[in-house]
Amino acid sequence: MSSLQRLQSLYPWIKTPLVVGAPMRLIALADMAVELSKAGGIGFIGAGTDVSDLESHVQKAQLLLQALPTPLASRSKTLPIGLGFINWGASLPDSIDIIKKYSPAAVWFFAPTSTTSLLEWTRSTRAASPDTQVWVQVGSVKEALDTVKTVTPDVLVVQGTDAGGHGLVRGASLITLLPEVQDAVRAAIVEQGGGEPPIFIAAGGIVEKRGAAAAHVLGADGVVLGTRLLASHEANIARGYQQEIIRASDGGQSTVRTKVYDNLRRTTGWAETHNARGVINRSYHDAISGMDEERNKQLYDEETKKGDAGWGTHARMTTYAGSGVGLVKEVKSVEDIVREIREGVEEVLGR
Ligand SMILES: Cc1cc2nc3c(=O)[nH]c(=O)nc-3n(C[C@H](O)[C@H](O)[C@H](O)COP(=O)(O)O)c2cc1C
């Protein structure tokens, strides 16, 4: 069976070329996830490191899905959306309770503390909800091989260094990473005695039809949108943040991978291997100019009281975004974004 046929049978509501919504912590919640799936993509709720309110988001998604005039066809009664976990922080038992109770079509794992921990998450998920597919986001050939050898993921999300938010400190763009990962994974599977390779989904820097088409040319079976969806009506995001996404351009220059924003926001706990890409602002300039971290934190805390005015190059609130941010020009509905990309890939590839 081809990867596309597999996708279609596992997620019967989708339309291809497949567009996936990244499980962005605090931002991709029920509205975004359900709209993504409704538009023929796969939507994920981003639980992140804290699953204490995840159940309420899943329940809301369930209600939204039940209210659709035509229910989305799903396999074995799984919920036609996914749930994304940042494994190093999320509680395994609490997450598994939710996975068991709601049977999402997929779970998305990211940044586990070790392959042993990833194996525990995967085994527990498969035991709790056998029809839930296990997606793992990786950012290097090594991570991809370790993952494939340890847990046999159903889907590998290959994240290039252009990605917004968290990822590996040392990375490569999708243009080199994806083909090398695919070659290495396929060779490893042959070496292990054969079997079906995972489905490969590309993430990082894909914002519009040309990037999405390029990812398919590189060998992706589908694409992830993160930064593009920050400028959607369904994003749970402050207006100031969203406007900064629309304003920023030339992402290679205007964004940076750094730990500065995690430190200011006290979202620490990430391994040394990971940092996050965001738009350069005043707190970043101050940090690299040598400002005392406590002072920078204090200024950050004061900025949080300014509301939307707290975002911008001369302000201090964090604008996590990928280097494709300059291609995001307008706030649109998830439905329009997904349709434009899907149809655009067909157009660019001349099918
Ligand atoms: C604001 C923001 C928050 C994110 N949060 C998460 C997260 O909680 N879990 C995760 O696995 N990935 C997260 N990511 C990374 C995405 O999964 C994805 O790899 C990335 O957005 C793709 O690159 P792009 O932003 O260029 O589209 C986040 C990305 C952004 C921009």
The ligand as an ORCA input file, in Angstrom:
! r2SCAN-3c Opt
* xyz 0 1
  C       4.201     29.193     18.572
  C       4.639     27.789     18.332
  C       4.417     26.841     19.312
  C       4.815     25.524     19.100
  N       4.548     24.601     20.057
  C       4.851     23.294     19.832
  C       4.470     22.289     20.769
  O       3.872     22.589     21.811
  N       4.782     20.999     20.494
  C       5.434     20.641     19.344
  O       5.661     19.456     19.131
  N       5.821     21.578     18.449
  C       5.529     22.881     18.654
  N       5.898     23.823     17.729
  C       6.664     23.409     16.532
  C       5.742     22.867     15.468
  O       5.336     21.575     15.832
  C       6.364     22.790     14.061
  O       7.497     21.974     14.067
  C       6.756     24.131     13.492
  O       5.812     25.122     13.778
  C       6.918     24.016     11.987
  O       7.572     25.113     11.449
  P       6.841     26.462     10.987
  O       6.566     27.201     12.237
  O       7.859     27.119     10.124
  O       5.593     26.089     10.265
  C       5.484     25.153     17.901
  C       5.686     26.118     16.920
  C       5.275     27.432     17.119
  C       5.492     28.432     16.017
*
